[in-house]
Amino acid sequence: MVNVIIQRYMEIDDGMGGKDYDWDNHLEIEGTLDQLSGDEVLASDKLGELSSHIFIIFEIVDVKRGDRFLVGDNKDIYNVTNVDNPNNMDRHLEIKLKYTGERYG
């Protein structure tokens, strides 16, 4: 299992009457991260969604396209490209991610 911090790009009060936009910690979860094979990456690309990894979690949480994951102790950054609740059974989420090659902090 891998520990993940989910961040969401949000409007934040700057303390002086204005607003700023920045990544804010949204959730902390634990799940399984797996790299997609070359064929799966190509299939995702045909749908307009380039994904390199899939993250599986056995609970239903508030994750949406546009969020980003900070994965593991290194805090590698992955962008969320798709969130799927297979057959709407609420048993698990399959979250497709694209590895950015960057680290947070």
Residue, then its C-alpha position, 0 to 999 in steps of 0.5 A: m500500500v502507498n500513502v498519498i496526499i491528494q491536492r486540489y487547485m483552490e481559491i485561497d484567501d490571502g488575508m488582505g481581502g484578496k484571493d489567491y489560487d494554489w494547491d491545497n491538501h484535500l485528502e490523505i488516502e492509502g491504496t495501490l499504485d500500478q504502472l500501466s503497460g504500453d498497450e494500456v497507455l496507448a488505449s488511454d491516449k486514443l480516448g484523449e486521456l494519456s495515463s501512465h499509472i492506475f491507483i486503486i482504492f477500496e473506498i469512495v472518496d472525493v477525487k476528481r479530474g484535475d486533482r493531483f497526487l503526491v505519492g510516497d515519501n518522495k512526494d512524486i507528482y501525478n496528475v489525475t486524468n480519470v476517476d472510475n467507479p466500475n459499474n457504479m457499485d461503490r466497491h472501489l475507485e480506479i484512478k488513472l494518473k499521469y506521472t509528471g516527473e516532478r517532486y513536491g517541495 
